[in-house]
Amino acid sequence: MKKSLLIPLALFLVLTLVFLWGVTFYPWDAALPSGDSLQPPSASHWLGTDNLGVDVFAQISAGFFRSMGIGVMTALCTFLLGGGLGTAAGLLGGWVDHTIGLLIQIFLSIPQLPVMIVLGAFLGQNTWNVIWILCLFSWAPVAKVMRAKTRSVCHRPYVAMAKVYGGGLWYLIRTHLAGDLLPLLSVNALGVVGKSILQESSLAFLGLSDPLARSWGLMIARATQFPGIYRTPFWLWWLMAPVGAMVVSTLLLRLMVQAIQLPKS
C-alpha cells in the first residue's frame, strides 16, 4: 500500500474508533443534558457542553456516523446511477448516448445549493429526503467521467475485435470493461462521501435537515445563533469542535481519494 494512502487511511480509522467510543462506551448521551450549561472541556466532558448542558463530544460522535451514513448512501446511489448511466452511454452510443449526455449536461449546469435549498424546503426535514436530494446532484459528474472512460475503452482494438467476433454486451462488460471501469468508479464514489458530508452540513445549517438528528451542521447553526458567542470563550469548544471534526474528516477522505488516483511510481 502506498504511503500517501496509508497515512490518511490510518488517521481516518483512528478518528472512526474515537467517535465509535463516543457512541458506545462514552458515559454521556448525545440527546440528553448531562452537565451544567456551557461547561468548559474537562475530564468528565471532553469537549465541554452546549447551552442546554448536552455533551459536545457525544453530539460530534453521533454526527460523525450520521454524516458517514448519508455520505455512504449517496455514494452507493452515485455508484449505481452514475456508473450505470455513464457506462450505458459510452457502450451503446447512438440515441442512448445523446440522451444520457444531455441529462448529464443539464444536471451539471444546474446551480446545486439554491436548488437543494428549494427542494429541501419543499420535501420537508427528513433524513431520507436529504439523501435523495444529494443523490440527485451527485450522479452527473461521475456519469460524465464513466461515459468518457467507457468510450475510450470501447475504441481499443481488442474490444473492437471482440465485437466483430460476436462478443455480447455482458461479455464485453465482464471481460474488457470491468477491470478499467470499477476502480475508477469506486474512487469517484469515495470522493462523493466527503462532498456529501459538506452538503448535508450546509442543509442542516440552514435548517433543512432533520431537526432531531445529531448533525454537525445543526450544531454549528445553534452555536452561531447563541447571543454573544464570539465575545465569550464558548465558541472554542461548542463551535470549533464540530467545525474541526468536519474539516478533518473531509480532508482525510480527500487525501485518500487523491492518493488512490496518483499514478504508481
Protein Blocks (a to p, Z undefined) as FASTA:
>chain_A
ZZklmmmmmmmmmmmmmmmmmmmmpmbdfkbccbdehiacdfklmnopafkopafklmmm
mmmmmmmmmmmmmmmmmmmmmmmmmmmmmmngmmllmmmmmmmmmmmmpcfklmmmmmmm
mnopcfklmmmmmmmmmmmmmmmmmmmmmmmmmmpmklmmmmmnopafklmmmmmmmmmm
mmmmmmmmmmmmmmmmmmmmmmmmnopacfkbccfklmmmmmmmpghklmccklmmmmmm
mmmmmmmmmmmmmmmmmmmmpccZZ
